[in-house]
Amino acid sequence: MKYDGAEHWVSVFEAATWEEAAMIKGVLEAAKIPVMLDRDSLNKGYSLSLSVMSEVLIKVSRNMASRAAHLLHSKSFNLSHD
């Protein structure tokens, strides 16, 4: 998905799966923070493997990054990242 001004978006979370990314996206959108999910940038420069292909970056506009990070840090998602 392309967004106007996508170069002004920053990563605030790296989800291990598409399902985890969708959950984080829902939390941020419920707080009125626009979200872009980006799996393509993780594949650049890497060999294609299942572990790389399944990771998803959650991006928000630069001016919302602090708010998004604070919200995500304040939530307990019981997510384990090995």
N, C-alpha and C positions, 0 to 999 in steps of 0.2 A: 504494500500500500504506500502511495506517495503522499507526502504532506508538503504544503507550501512552507518554505523556510525550514525544511527538515535539517539543514545544517546547523540550526540553532537548537536542536534537541539533544539532550544528554541522557546517558544511561543511568538509571537509579537502582536497577536490580537485574540480576542474571538468573533467570528461571531454568531449572533443570529439564522441565518438560513443557509442552504446549499447554497442558492442563493447569500447571502451576502459574504460567504466564497469564492465562485467562482469569484465574482467581485474583492475582495481583492487579490486573487491569481493572477488574470489577471494583475492587476496593478503592483504587485511585479515582475512577470515574464517578463513583458514589460521592466522592469528596469534591466533585466538579473539577478534576484535574484531567485534561485531555491526555491520552496515552497512545503511543505508537509501539507496536510489537515488531521487533526486527530480528529475524533469524538469518537473513542473508549476509550481514556484515561479519558474523561469526565464522562463516565458511570461507571467507577470502583468505588466501594464503595458507590454508590447512588442507591436508588430505581429507577427503570425504570419509568420515567414519560416523557410526551411529551416535557416539557421544557428542561429537561436535554438531551434528545435524539436529540433535534434539534440544540443544540449548537455545534460549530465546532471550534477547535483551529487551527490557522494558524501558522505554524512553519517554521523557516528558520535555516540554519546552524548558529552556534554560531558566527562565524567570519563575518556573514552578518547581524546580528541582529541590530546593531547600524544603519547601512545604511537603513535597512527595516523600523525600527521605525521612523527614520527621514523622510523618504519618506511618510509613512502613516500619520504622524503628519502634514506634509506640504500640504496634500490633503484635500479637503472639499468634503465629500461623502454624506452629508445631511442624516446621519444615526442617528437614535434615539435609545438610549439604556436606557430603563426604569429601 
